């Protein structure tokens, strides 16, 4: 009886391939709850709105935390349905250390911190972690799953691009420091402070609060701005091409797993004909 109930709970929470109506309803309900919590956190920063609706916002927050807590407990309890988490203790600990389980835990854990005896001076800052509930959408949103696949597919290329950006950032901030330190010691006091100028120049933002005045500094700024245009366009091109590739792969996989069957002949509609002469028959 317990095993049967545990399997039903597991199918409700985890097994999306079964496409149960109750499972889909539960997913949509959690998506609605996550998005509503994010909106509520934003509205709590509006003092006039918070003073009028403080009771409703607190009650909604407690209800949401209760749902997320119950969801996490049920996921940990039913995870032993899978063979790799079969052990009642070590299996559950392994599941609790998975990225999605950690995100589920972070989504509600900060709510319980004010009720402990520990004096947290930054408790209000900790409550901002409620925005991390948005990460839970990765479990239910197909678009976020596609983005995760894209990053995983082009991980090496993106890491290489990041290394190039970090190297150029440090190199350019060092050069601008030696070029502008004597002329503007207050604006370029040291290399770490010069990194702010390097960042806004590489990204071609250019706030204008810090800028070079020496001929060498201006030349360096112009070269760096041109390099920044191409450098930051590089990861955008990598991600865009990966999106096209992942979407095409997902379409092929979807056709393979869920083929369209002709109601008359019972054959796969998406499968090409073996012999072109069949068209004449």
N, C-alpha and C positions, 0 to 999 in steps of 0.2 A: 504493500500500500504506500509506504514512504517512498520507495524507489519510483513508483509510478507517478506520484505527486511531484517528486524532484525532477523527473524527466519532463513533465508538463511545464513546470516552471522554467526549466532550461530552454525548452522550445519557445516559450513565450518571450524570453529575454534575449536569447542568443541565436537560435537557429532561424535566420532570416530566409533561408532557402525554402522553408516549408510554406512561406507566404500565407500563414494563417491570418484570418481576419482580426482576431483578437490581438495577435502579435503586431499587426500593422497599426491597429488602433492605439496600442500601448506606445509604439514608436512615435506616432504623431502627437500623442498626448505629452510625451517627454520633450519633444521638439518645441511644442507650444510653451511648455513650462520653462524651458531654458531661455527662449527668446523673451518671454514675459519677465523673467527675473532680470535679464539684462536691461530691459526698459525700466524696470522698477528701480534698479540701482542708479540709473541715470537720473530718474525723476527725484530720487532722494536727495540729490545735490541741489535741487531747487527748494530753497528754504520755505517759501510761501506754500508751495504744494505739499511739502513734507509736514508742515505744521497742521494743515487741514486734514490730510489723509494719513497721518502717522499710524493710527491704529490699524487701518486696512493694510498698509504696506508691511508692518511688522507681522500681522497675521498671515499675509500671503507668503512672506519670507519663511516663517515657521512651517507653514504647510509644505512649501517646496522642499525645504531641508528634510522634512519628515519623509516625503516621497523619495528623495534621492538616497536617504539613509536606508530606507526599506529596500530600495532597488539594489543597493550595494550589498546588503546582507543576503538578499535572495540570490544574487549572482555568485557570491562566495559559497553559499550553501549548496547551490545546484551545479557548481562547476565540476564536481566529481563525476558527473555523468559522462564527461569526456575521458577517454582512456589515459591521456597524458596527465590528467589531474585526479586520477583514480584514488590515490592515497588520501584518507580523510584529513590528515594534518599537513604533510609535506606538499600534497597536491594543491591544497587551498593556499598555502603559503606561496607556492610557485605562481598561482593565478593572481594573488594579491600583488605580486611584483611585476606583473605585465603592465605595459604602458597605459592601456585603456583602464585597467583597474586602479592604477595610481591616479589617473585623471578623475575617475569617479569618486575616489576618496577625497581628493583636494576640493571637489565641488561642494562638499558639505562640511568638511572637518573644521574650517575656520569659524563656523557658527557656534561650535561648542566651546571654543577657547575662552570667551568671556565668563563662562560658568565654572571655570577651573579656579583654583586658589592662587595660581600664578598671576603676578601683577604685570600685565603687558602694557607698556607705555604706548606702544604703537598699535593698539588693538583696532583702531579705526582703519589704519592702513592695511592690517591683515584682512579686514572685511572686504577690502577691494578685490581680494582673490575670488570673490563671487563672480567676477568677470571671467574667471577660468572655467566657469560652467559652459562657456561657449565651446570649449574644447571637446565637450561631450557630444557636440553635434557631429564630430568625426565618426561616431559610431552609427549615426543614422543618415547623414547626408551623403548622397552619392557624389556630389561635386567635390567635397572635401576628400573623399576616398580617391577620386581621380587625381587631385592635387598631390596627395601622398604618394600615389603610384608614380607620378611625374618626377617628384623629388628623388624617390628611390631609384628610378631608372637612370637619371642623370646626376647621381650623387657625386661621382668622381669629377665630372666636368664643372659642377657648381662649386665643389671644394677647391678645385684648381683656380677658378675665377676669384673666389674669396681670398685665396692666398695672394693672387696678383693685386687685388685691391688693398690688402693690408700692407704688402710690400711697398706699393706706390704711395700709400698714405704716410708711412713712416719716412720714406725717402724724400718725399716732397716737403713734409713738415720740417725735416732736418735742413734741407736746402734753403727754405724760406727763412728759417731761424737765422742762419749765418748771413743771409742777404739783407735782412731787415732789422736784426736785433740792435745794431748801433743806431740806426735812424729812428726806430720806434721801440724802445725798450719796454714801454708800458703795454704795447699791443702784442709784442712777440718776446715775452720775458724768458721763455724756455721752450724746448721742443714739444713737451706735452700740450702747452697752451697753443702752440702753432698748429697743432693737429686740427683745431676747430676751423682755422682758415683752410686747411687742406681738404677737410670734409666738405665744406660748403662750396669750394672751388671744383673739386672732383665731381660733385653731384650737379654742378652748374646752377646752383641755387643763387649764390651771391647775395647775402643779406646786406652787405655794405658796411657792417659795423667794424670789420677788420679788413684792410686791403693794403697792398704794397705801394710804396711811394718811390722806391729807388728804381733805376732803369733795369737792374738785374732782377729785382723782385717782380717788376711788371712783365718782363720777358718770361720768367718762370711761371707766373700766373696764367699767361696766355697759352703757353705750351700745356700746362696742366689742365686747363679748361677743355682744350681740344682732345686731350687724352681721355678725359672723363666722359665725354660724349660717347666715344667708342667702347670704353671699358664697361660702362653701365648698360649699354645696349647689348653687350655680349650675353649676359645671363638671360635677358629678355628673349633673345633669339633661341637660346637653348631650351628654355621653358616652353616657348610657343611651338617649336618643332616637336617637343616631347608630348605636348597635349594632343597634337594631331595623331601621333603614333599610338598613344594610349587609347584614345577614343576609337581608332580603327581596330585595335586589338580587342577592345571590349565588345565592339559590334560583332566581330567574328566569333568571339567566345559565346555571346548571347545567341547567335544563330545556331551554334553547335549544341548548346545546352537546351535551347527552346526552339527547335525548328518549326517552320510553318508546314503543316501537313494538309495536302489536298483532300477535301472531304469525299471526292469521287474515286480517285485511284489510290489514295493512301500514301502517296510518295511525298518526299520533301520538295516543296516548291522552290526553295532557294538553291537546291542542288542542280548544277547544269546537266544537260542531257549527255549521256554517254556517246551517243551516235547522232550526228546531225541528220541522218536519213530518217530519224524518227519523226521529223517534222513533216515528212511527206506521207506518212502512214495515217 
